[in-house]
Amino acid sequence: MTRPAGHTVGSAGAGSLCVLVASVLWGTTGTAATFAPAVGPLAIGAVAMGLGGLLQALIAGPPIAREAPGLRAQRGVVLLGALAVGTYPLAFYTSMHLAGVAAGTVVSIGSAPLASAVIERAVDGRRLTRRWMTGAALGLAGTALLCAAEAAGAAGAHSAAGARSAGSTVLGVALGLVAGFTYALYSWAAHRLISRGVTSRAAMGTVFGIGGLLLLPVLLATGGPLLDSWSNAAVGVYMALVPMFIGYVLFGWGLAHVPASTATTLSLLEPAVAAVLAVLVVGERLPALGWVGVALVVGCLAVLTLPTGTARRRPRAETAPAVVAPGQAPGQAPGEPADAHP
């Protein structure tokens, strides 16, 4: 998919903004789930990503039909992404259930940028910039501080009930790593499809639609409690419609303009939003260390999204070169954000 090079900075900025808004929506899921405590993690994950993915496919039906030949030509990438979509929510929500919200979220979301970097380096040969590494370091440090602060608060709150078993914590952390890897994998798959000419609507609708179909058996087997009360049903509808459907539509638009490694790093905003909402809505307390973590995450986002002085001076009327141009890294696709390469 070629784009005018003069729009690289603006497009990357708009793409980053879409990912950030999606991350804010995703950050509401933990707070929303507290309103349906009787619904298990598998049911929450299946209804959120399952119904949200099927809705994406329904809305994207026309572009999927038009671009079917291109999607069939890349069926391996499509199926890989769909398998990752089907695995991610089950691993993510179970990780939070077993290891705790703080540890599960941090391991799942915090490991995704590193997994994305490894995937892009191994498959695409993409080199990482100092800017990305600086932003990722700030974001991971901030997320770790959030984890420490929330874990300390949780330990104090639950000391009377006894500590969480070591076995469940270890299993939860392991599932968090699975969630982080599968999140990175479907982000990479969607970005690969988009960079090869498939529109973001068709790419996301296909990958998430097939992933949603894979989650339907899990929803049928575990989703009974969603129908036990109006509040449980409302939580399920909200999770599917707002953070998953709208959030991933925005995420798909973002992936059309920024690499998957940048998108997954920007999504480190999610645990920060979740922590703030837990304070404002649920009534939890966040120690000073946690607020320092939030500040570091904001610093990460600033490093990754603010345009550089060189980028601002770039001529706006350039057109995408047909060959490797001066300053364009080998393997960089025309119109691909300059930050993807050193």
Residue pairs with C-beta under 8 A, 6 or more apart in sequence:
1 194
1 195
1 196
1 197
1 198
1 256
1 333
1 335
2 320
2 333
2 334
2 335
3 11
3 320
3 334
3 335
4 318
4 319
4 320
4 335
5 314
5 318
5 319
5 320
5 321
5 334
5 335
6 314
6 315
6 316
6 317
6 318
6 319
7 316
7 335
8 311
8 314
8 335
8 336
8 337
8 338
9 307
9 311
9 312
9 314
9 338
11 257
11 335
11 337
12 257
12 258
12 337
12 338
12 339
13 305
13 307
14 253
14 257
15 253
15 254
15 255
15 256
15 257
15 258
15 263
15 337
16 254
16 257
16 258
16 262
16 266
16 304
16 305
17 254
17 305
18 250
18 251
18 253
18 254
18 257
19 250
19 251
19 254
19 255
19 258
19 263
19 266
19 267
20 266
20 269
20 301
20 305
21 247
21 250
22 247
22 248
22 250
22 251
22 254
22 267
23 266
23 267
23 268
23 269
23 270
23 273
24 269
24 270
24 273
25 242
25 243
25 246
25 247
25 250
26 243
26 247
26 267
26 270
26 273
27 269
27 270
27 271
27 272
27 273
27 274
27 276
27 277
28 242
28 243
28 273
28 274
28 277
29 48
29 239
29 243
29 274
30 96
30 101
30 105
30 274
30 277
30 278
31 274
31 277
31 278
31 281
31 282
32 235
32 238
32 239
32 243
33 39
33 44
33 93
33 235
33 239
34 282
35 231
35 234
35 235
36 44
36 225
36 226
36 231
36 232
36 235
36 236
38 225
38 228
38 229
38 232
39 225
39 226
39 232
39 235
39 236
40 97
40 222
40 225
41 90
41 93
41 94
41 96
41 97
42 90
42 93
42 94
42 218
42 222
43 218
43 219
43 222
43 223
43 224
43 225
43 226
43 236
44 89
44 93
44 236
44 239
45 88
45 89
45 90
45 92
45 93
45 94
45 215
45 218
46 89
46 90
46 215
46 216
46 218
46 219
46 222
46 223
47 219
47 223
47 226
47 236
47 239
47 240
48 89
48 236
48 239
48 240
48 243
48 244
49 85
49 86
49 88
49 89
49 208
49 211
49 212
49 215
49 244
50 89
50 211
50 212
50 215
50 216
50 218
50 219
50 240
51 212
51 219
51 236
51 240
51 244
52 208
52 212
52 239
52 240
52 241
52 243
52 244
52 245
52 248
53 85
53 208
53 209
53 210
53 211
53 212
53 213
53 215
53 244
53 248
54 209
54 212
54 213
55 240
55 241
55 245
56 204
56 205
56 208
56 209
56 212
56 245
56 248
56 249
57 64
57 205
57 206
57 208
57 209
57 210
57 212
58 209
59 201
59 205
59 249
60 201
60 202
60 204
60 205
60 206
60 209
61 205
63 199
63 201
63 202
63 205
64 71
64 201
64 202
64 205
64 206
64 209
66 202
67 198
67 199
67 202
70 196
70 197
70 198
71 78
71 193
71 198
71 202
71 203
71 206
74 192
74 193
74 196
74 198
77 189
77 192
77 193
78 189
78 193
78 206
78 207
78 210
79 210
80 185
80 189
81 185
81 186
81 188
81 189
81 190
81 193
81 207
81 211
82 186
82 206
82 207
82 208
82 209
82 210
82 211
82 214
83 211
83 214
84 182
84 183
84 185
84 186
84 189
84 211
85 182
85 186
85 207
85 208
85 210
85 211
85 212
85 214
86 211
86 214
86 215
87 178
87 182
88 179
88 182
88 183
88 186
89 215
90 215
90 218
91 108
91 175
91 176
91 178
91 179
91 182
92 104
92 108
92 175
92 176
92 179
92 183
94 172
94 175
95 103
95 104
95 107
95 108
95 172
95 173
95 175
95 176
95 178
95 179
96 104
96 105
96 108
96 172
97 104
97 172
98 104
98 164
98 168
98 169
98 171
98 172
98 175
99 107
99 164
99 168
99 169
99 171
99 172
99 173
99 175
99 176
100 151
100 154
100 164
100 169
100 172
101 150
101 154
101 274
102 146
102 147
102 150
102 151
102 154
103 147
103 151
103 169
103 172
103 173
103 176
104 172
104 173
104 175
104 176
105 147
105 270
105 271
105 274
106 143
106 144
106 146
106 147
106 176
106 271
107 172
107 173
107 176
107 177
107 179
107 180
108 176
108 177
108 179
108 180
108 183
109 143
109 180
109 183
109 267
109 268
109 270
109 271
110 139
110 140
110 143
110 144
110 147
110 180
110 268
110 271
111 176
111 177
111 180
111 181
112 180
112 181
112 183
112 184
112 187
112 264
112 267
113 136
113 139
113 140
113 184
113 261
113 264
113 265
113 268
114 136
114 140
114 180
115 180
115 181
115 183
115 184
115 185
115 264
116 184
116 187
116 188
116 259
116 260
116 261
116 263
116 264
116 265
117 128
117 132
117 136
117 261
119 184
119 185
119 188
119 260
120 126
120 188
120 259
120 260
120 261
121 127
121 128
123 188
124 331
125 331
126 259
126 261
126 331
126 340
126 341
127 329
127 341
127 342
128 261
128 342
129 339
129 340
129 341
129 342
130 342
131 303
131 304
131 308
131 339
132 261
132 262
132 265
132 304
132 339
134 303
135 265
135 300
135 301
135 303
135 304
136 265
136 300
138 296
138 297
138 299
138 300
138 303
139 265
139 268
139 296
139 297
139 300
139 301
140 268
141 293
141 296
142 268
142 272
142 292
142 293
142 294
142 295
142 296
142 297
142 298
142 299
142 300
143 268
143 271
143 272
143 293
143 297
144 293
145 289
145 290
145 292
145 293
145 296
146 271
146 272
146 275
146 290
146 293
146 294
146 297
147 271
147 293
148 289
148 290
148 293
149 275
149 286
149 287
149 289
149 290
149 293
150 275
150 278
150 284
150 286
150 290
152 287
152 289
153 284
153 285
153 286
153 287
155 163
158 164
183 264
184 260
184 264
186 207
186 211
187 251
187 255
187 260
187 263
187 264
188 260
189 207
190 200
190 203
190 204
190 207
190 252
190 255
190 260
191 255
191 259
191 260
191 263
193 202
193 203
193 206
193 207
194 200
194 203
194 252
194 255
194 256
195 333
195 336
200 252
200 253
200 255
200 256
201 249
201 252
203 252
204 248
204 249
204 251
204 252
208 248
223 236
225 232
226 232
226 233
226 235
226 236
227 233
251 263
254 263
254 266
255 263
257 337
258 266
258 337
258 339
258 340
259 336
259 337
259 339
259 340
261 340
262 304
262 337
262 339
262 340
265 300
265 304
266 301
266 304
266 305
268 297
268 300
268 301
269 297
269 301
271 297
272 293
272 294
272 297
272 298
275 286
275 290
275 293
275 294
276 286
276 294
278 284
278 286
279 285
279 286
304 339
311 338
320 334
320 335
321 328
321 334
322 334
324 330
324 332
329 340
329 341
329 342
331 341
332 338
332 340
332 341
